[in-house]
Amino acid sequence: MDKQQIADSVERCLSWMENQMLTFNRGSCGVYERIRINIGQRVCWTRPDCTSEMARVLLLNRRLNRDENRTDIYENFVSWLLKVQDTDELSVWYGSFPFYLFDGWIEDATGNARYQNDNGKVLIALLDMYEETKDSRLLACAEKLAGYWMGMQLPEGTYFRRDRGVTQSLYKGPCFLFWLIAGLAQCAALTGKEVYRKSARQALQYVLPLQKENGRFTTTYEIHKSEDWRPVSSESAIALFCLARVMRYDPCEEVRTALERVLQFLLTLQHKSGAIVNCSPDSLGASLQEEENLCDLVYTEGFALMGFTEAYRVLGDSRSLEAAKKLGSFLMNIQCRGESPLWDGAWRGSYDVEKECWAGRADQNNPIDEGGMYSVYTGWCNAPNMYGLLQLESLL
C-alpha cells in the first residue's frame, strides 16, 4: 500500500459520487442517500449527514491530493447545509438538521425527524471543516446544532428527541450518543466554552458503563430490541472513533482506558483479509446480524478505519496503524469494478470474507433494507471509507 494507491481509490469513488449521486447543478441540494440495487432505485432523500460527510472528504482530498476540480461541489454542499439548518429562533427545531429532504428541498413528516446520531455526525463534520478552513459560518452552524442537543439532554446524560410532535425517549444506545459526545468535546475545545464539555462528560457518564468486560459496547438492540440491522461490530467501531476524538480534545484516564479496551475488542474481530467481521461467538444474540463471515460496510468498516487512524494519533499504539493498513487494503481490494456504471468505484453494504463476494441482507424487521449487499450509500459507507483512507494516507 502506498499513498498513490489510496489517492487513486478515493478518486474512483469520488467520480462515482460526482457522476451518479449529485443533485442538480453540481450538488446544489446536497448528495443523494444511496442506490438500492435490487429494486433499481436511487433513493432521492438528500441527507445532511451524508452531505456533510462527503463535503469533509472533498476538503481533505483537496489538501492531500490537490483536487481542485470539485471545489464548486464542496461549496454547494456547504451552502445547502447552511440553508437547511433550522435557523428560526422561535422553532422547536432551532439549530437542528432534518433527517432528509426529497431532492434536497421537499419536506415530509418522516424526513422532519431529528436523530442524535445523524445530527452528531453533522456536528463533527462541520467542526472538522471549520478547523481546516477557519470558515466562521461553519462554527456558527455547529454551535447552533450543539445548543439544540444540549437542550434535549436528560439528567441521566442521554438526549431525547421530538418526532412528529411526540417526545421520544428511546435511542439510548452507544451509536446514538457517541457522535454527539465527540462533537461536543470538539466544540468545547474550539470555542473554550465549558458548557459543551459539561454536556459531553454528562453523556459519557451514562455510556461508559455500557462497556462490557471484553471491551465491546452494549448494542442498541440489547437495550431497546430495535435497530437490529446494526451488527455488534458497529457500536464498537463508532465508540473507537468517538472515544479517540474525545481523547484528542478532552483527554482523561477514564476515556483512555475505555478506548484501549474497545480497540482490543475490535482487533479480535479483524479477519485475515483485514475486514472487521460482524460479530464473535461470544456476542451472539446482541444483534440479528449474526453471520460471522460477513462484514458490514454501512455501519462498521469505514468507522473502524476512521477509529484505527484516530486511535493511533492519540495512543501511539502501533497495532492501530497496522489494523488500519490491513483494513484499508481490504477496502481497496473489494472496491466495485465493472459491475455497473451506477455504482462503479463505490462500495456496497455487506461482504462475505470467506466466499469473497458481496453478500448479506439487513432486512429483518426493516422494510427498506437499511444495509446489506444491495445498498450503496454515499454517507455512512462510501464517505467514511474515503475519509478513513485519506486519514491513513496522511499517516504513511
N, C-alpha and C positions, 0 to 999 in steps of 0.2 A: 504494500500500500504506500502511495506517495501523495503529495498534495495535488498533483495534476489529475490523478485518478478521481480524487474527491471532487475537484472542480468540474471535471467532465460529467460526473454523475449528477451533481447539482444542476448543471446546465441542461442536461436532458430532462430533468423533472421540471425545471422552470419553463422550458419550451413547451412541455405538455400543459402546464398551467396557463401559459400565455395563449396557446392555440385552442384550448378546449374549455377552459373554465372561467374566463373573464366575463363579467357583464359588459354591456355595451360601452363603446368609446374608451377602450383600454382600461376597463375596470372602474369606471366612474361610479358604479354602485356596488363595488366590492367584488368578491370572488364567490362563485357558487360552491355549495357544500360538498357535493360528491356526485359520482356516477354510480348507478345501480345496474350492474352488467346484466343480471338475469332478467330484468324486465325492460332493458333498453331505455333507461330514463336518466337524464341529467336532472338531478334534484335542484329546482330553481329557488331554493332557500339561499339567501345571502346572509351569512352569519358574521357578526362582529368578531367572534373568537377566531374563526377560520381566516378572516381577512387580516386581523392584526398579526396572527402568526405568520402569514405569508408576507406581510409588509416587513416584518422583522428579518425574515430570510433575505428579502431583496436588499435591505440595507446592509446586512453583514456581508452578503456576496459582493456588493459593490465595493466595499472596503478591501476584502481579501482577494478578490479576483478581478477587480477593475471593471465590473459590469456597469457600464453607463447607459446601456440600451434600454433599460427598464425603469429609469428614474421617473418617467411620467406615470408608470403604473404605481410605483410606490407613492407618489404624491396624490394620485387619485384615490388610493386606498386610505391614506391618512385623511384626506378631505371628507370622504364618505363616513369614516368613523366619527369625526368631529360633528358631522351633520346628524347622525342617527342617535348619538347620546342624548338622553333626556335632559334638556337644559332649562326646563320650565320650573322655576323655583317653587311654584305652588303645586307641583305634581307630586304624587306619592312615589313616583319612579325617579325623582330628580337625581341625576348623576349616574344612573344605571344604563345598561345596554339591553335591548331586547334579545330574545333567543334567535330570531331570524326575521327577515322581511322578504316577501316574494319579490324576486328580481331586484331586490335592494331598496324597494320603496313602498310596497303594498303590505299593510298590516293585517293580521288576523289574530284571533283570541289566543291560539296556541303559541304563535310567534311572540306574543307580548309577555310571555313568561320570563322571569329572571332567574337564572340558575347561578348558584355560588361558584361552581367550577368554571363555567363558561366566562362569567364576568371576572373571575380571578385570573384566568389566562390572559384576558384582555388587559387587566391591570399590569401584569408583569411585562407583557409585550410593549405597552405604552411607555413604561419606565425604562425598559431596555433601549427603546428607540430614543427616548429623551437623553439617556446617558451617551448615546452615540452621536446625537445631532445637536443637543442643547436647545432644541425647539421648545420654547416655553409653552406653546399650545398643548403639547403632549403631557407636560407635567400638570398643567391646569386641568386637563381632561382626567388624568389619573387621580388627582386629588378629589375631584367631584365623585368619581367612582368609589374611591376608598371611603369617602364620607357616607355614601349611601349604605354601604355594607356595615360600617360601624354602627349606623342607626338601626340595623337589623340584628345586632348581636344580643344574644340572651346571656343572663348571668353565668350560665354554665360554660360559656365560651363559644357555642355554636351560633350559626346565623340562620334565622328563619327567612322565609320569602313569601311574597304575595303573588298569588297566581289566580287570575280571573276573579279578583275580589275576595279570595279566600286566603287566610293566613295558613301557610304550610309549615309545620314544624319538623317535617321529615328532612332527609338528606343530611344526616349526621355522620356519614361515612368519611373516612380519611380523604378519599379522592375529591370530595366536595370542599373540604376545609383547607387542605394543604395549599392550594393555589392562592387563596386569599391570605393565608398566613405569610407565605413567602412574599407576596406583593405588598402587604402592609409593612413587613420588616424592611423591604427595599424602599418604600415610600418614606418611612421614618428616617432612614439613613440619608436619603437625598434631600429631605426638607429640614431635618433636625427637629421635627415635631414629635414630641413624646406620645401624643395621643394615638398615633398609628402603631407605635411599638407596644403600647399597653394593650391594644386590641389583639395584636398578633400573639403576644405572650399569654393573654387570657385564653385564646383559642388553642394554643399549644398545651395548656394545662388540661384541656379536655382530650386532645387527640393523642398525646404521647402515651397515656396508659392503655391505648388500644393496641400497642405493640406487644406481640406475643413473645414467648420465651425463645423461639427460634429466629426472631428478628423480623418476621413478616408482620404486616399490619392487618388487623381485623378488617374484613371486607364489608362493603355496604350491604351486600346480600346477607351476611351473617347478622347484621344489625336490623335490617328492615325487611328482609326477604324480597327485595326489589333490586333493580339494576343487575339482574342475573347474567347479563351478557358481558359483564366485565370479568375477566379471569383474575385469579389470585395475584398473578404477576403484576397486574396493572396498578393496584392500590399501592404496592410497594415500590414500583418504578417511579410513580408520581411522588411518593414520600422521599425517595432518594434524591430526586432533583430539588424538591422544595426544601428539604432539610439542609441540603448543601447550600442553597441560596440563603437560608436563614443564617447559616454559619458564616457566609460571606458578609452579611450586612448587620447581624446582631448575634455574634458568637457567644455561646455559653457551653459549659461542660455537659449539661443535660442533653442539649441538642447534638453535640458531638457524639455522645455515647449512642443515641438513637440512630444517628447517621451511620456509624460504624457497624451497628447491628443489622440494619436493613441492607447495607452493602453486602455483608456476609451472606445474608439470605439470598439476595439476587444472584450472587456468584454461584450458589448451589443450583440455580435454575439455568445456568448458561450451558447450552448444548455444545458438543464438539464442533458444530458448524459455526458457532458464535451467537446463535439466536438465544433469546430468553424464552424458555417454554412456559406454557400457561400455568402449570402447577407442579407440585411434587406429591408423592404418595401420601405424605402426612397432612396435606391440605385439602384432600378430597372432601366435598361437602360444603366448602366455603364459597363456591360459585357453581353455576351449572356448566361452566366451560371447563370440563374435567379431562379432556384428552391431552395426555402428557406429551404427545408427539407434535402438537400444534403450537405455533407461536402466533401471538396476536399483534397485528401491526396497526390497529386503530387505537388501542388503549395502552400498549406496553412498549413496543420496540423503540420508537422514537424518543419517548420519555425516558426510557432506560439509558439510551445513548446520551441524551442530554444530562442525565443524572450521573453517569460514569465520568463524563468530562468535568462536570461541575464538582463532583466529589474529589477528583484528582487535584483540582485547583486549590481546594480548601484543606484537604487532608494530606496531600502529597503522597498518597498511597499508590505505589506502582501497580497494584492489582487493578485499580480503577482504570488506569490508562490502558493496560493490556486488555481488559474486558471491553473497553471502548473500541480498540483496534479490531478485535475479533468480531464484535457486533457490527461495526462499520463495514468490514469486509463482507460479512454475510449479507447485509442490506444491499451493497453494490452488486453482489453476485446474483441476487434474485430480482433486481430491478427489471420491470417489464420491457421486453424487447420483441417487437414484431407481432405481438398478439393482435392488436387492433390500434389504428391511429387514434381512437378515442381515449386510450389510456397508455399508449406507448411512452415510456420514460417515467411512468408513475409506479407506485407500489399499491398492490391490492391489500385486502384487510386481514387475511389469515393464510398461513403457510404450514405445510406438513414437512417437518425437518427430516423425517425418515424416508418418506416417499419422494421428497424433493419436488413438490408441486404445490400450487395453490389449492387449498382445501379448508373445509370447516365453515360452519354457519354460526350465527349468533341470534337465532330467531326464536328461541324458547320464550314464550310469553311476550313476544315482541313482533308485532305485525309488520314493522318497517325494517326489520333485519338490520339492527344498528351497526353490527360489524360483519365479519366473515369475508369469505373469498370474493363475494360479488360486490363489495363496497370499495370504492376508490375515492377516498376523502382528500380534500385539499388540506384543511386543517386536521388536527388530530393524528393523521398518519403522515402525509407527504411533507407538510411544512415542518413538523418536529423531526422527521428523518433528515431532512436537509439541514435544519438548524443544528442538530447533533453532529452531522458530518462536517459542517463548517467549523463548529467548535473544535472538533477533532483535528481538522486541518490546521487550525491556529496553534495547536499543541505540537505538531510534527516539526 
